[in-house]
Amino acid sequence: MLDDEGEASVFVNRDLVEPDTIIDEERIVGRDKQLESVVSFLKPTLQGNRPPNMLLYGPAGTGKSLIIGAVTQQIIELCQSKGERFGVVDINCQPINTLDQAVYELVQTVAKDVGAEIGVPETGVSTKRKYRRLYELINEHYDSVIFIIDEIDLLVGRRASDEPAYSKLLYQLSRASNTNEIEGRVSVAALTNDPKFMEDIDGRAESSFNPRDVYFPDYDATQLREILGNRRDAFRPNALEDDVIPLVAAFAAQSHGDARKAIDLFRGAGDLADERGDEGVCEDHVRESQEEIDKDRSLKLVEGLTTQKKISLYATASVACYSNRSTSSVPSPVGFKVYQWVTDKIDADQMTRETYVKYVKELSTYGLISASRKSRGRGGGMYMEFTFTGDPAAMMNRIVDDTRLEGIAEQEELLRSVANSQLREFYNK
Ligand SMILES: Nc1ncnc2c1ncn2[C@@H]1O[C@H](COP(=O)(O)OP(=O)(O)OP(=O)(O)O)[C@@H](O)[C@H]1O
């Protein structure tokens, strides 16, 4: 089978494994409960009533956008057949910084959907004017509307002390029909990975938004297998060896349970097979793509760290890497001693032990390491134990690109002995 460029390819429909491709409802699996809830909440629209507001929450890649998108699409079609205009106004807050930009983005989205002029400039007019234009467009073109605000918790606004921008936006949008600014029925669906933002919304916003919750948990390996199995026709028949889907699902379930990343890995394995001119996709392609993904991710992350964080991570990784013990986990007091040694050697500032622990713990939120609290036994106090999820030596190599640490890397034997003597001292106490 040849692809668009006339090259042999394992794919027949690569789009199906692109994350942004909108898929048919038959390909959605494992989200029956969430689908049922969203359908039941939005059904009143079809009877001419106002649906409740909704909060769809759960980790990344668990189908929040997919489910709300599929249900609202159906409602658009059902309304159309009755001659009613149901507007779906969908924005993602990730690239947006302020309330003013968010309102402008809403105006732009509606204008594009209905083919009208935006009608307000992006800058130089008040946010109020933008709201007015938004309501005007909606009143002209829709009988009812749902606002879908993705990654709502990221819309914090400029000043940390103010009421967050998401709180103001939720307040305005959810009361727009009570104040008759929008004549038709309005509802708001907020999507987030982190529902804790609700703790910071203003009391007024809370009572006017007052959402019905729908929770999206991580997918397990069985669900991911099904999701991927439903897209196997992206590949040429017989191009996939039997163990490919189970392995992709197992990798994804183990590290995140995110369908988007699982689909990325599936596609990556196919791309690798194509690159090498192999006829089919096998287990090795999956393993190598996963390694590439891990490498890229940690590389990007390490590049963005401050020097102090790099040193903390380097010292911790060196203990994991050089340890002569049977486990490679790193007790924080040992990591800190090695950190002190490294900072002395390169003549860098030295943070306190608390700061060192805070920095290393922070990296656990990126999945590079895991951190757990341990007890030293009676009277011995508590400490943190760090374990690297990937290869600590690869991590060290990446950090050494930071020139100040090159000198240390040349003293590998010395660092090895420092790490082990600190480990011995810690465990023999
Ligand atoms: N249940 C499912 N069945 C089939 N495909 C799915 C399912 N859940 C998610 N996907 C696919 O995974 C990708 C990510 O899903 P989606 O965008 O809905 O995640 P999300 O929860 O909104 O994530 P985020 O918080 O990152 O925006 C999409 O390509 C989607 O098609």
The ligand as a Gaussian input file, in Angstrom:
#p B3LYP/6-31G(d) Opt

LIG

0 1
 N      -13.581000       6.826000      25.098000
 C      -12.876000       7.105000      24.007000
 N      -13.047000       6.414000      22.881000
 C      -12.322000       6.722000      21.782000
 N      -11.412000       7.697000      21.713000
 C      -11.187000       8.428000      22.817000
 C      -11.916000       8.166000      24.011000
 N      -11.518000       9.052000      24.955000
 C      -10.598000       9.836000      24.382000
 N      -10.391000       9.476000      23.096000
 C       -9.461000      10.138000      22.156000
 O       -8.362000      10.643000      22.907000
 C       -8.042000      11.981000      22.558000
 C       -8.167000      12.885000      23.769000
 O       -9.521000      12.954000      24.225000
 P      -10.201000      14.314000      24.729000
 O       -9.666000      15.459000      23.926000
 O      -11.637000      14.123000      24.794000
 O       -9.585000      14.394000      26.183000
 P       -9.867000      15.461000      27.328000
 O      -10.311000      14.703000      28.525000
 O      -10.713000      16.564000      26.837000
 O       -8.375000      15.932000      27.566000
 P       -7.733000      17.353000      27.942000
 O       -7.993000      17.555000      29.388000
 O       -6.271000      17.100000      27.668000
 O       -8.333000      18.368000      27.026000
 C       -8.989000      12.337000      21.411000
 O       -8.296000      12.098000      20.198000
 C      -10.130000      11.362000      21.530000
 O      -10.655000      11.083000      20.255000

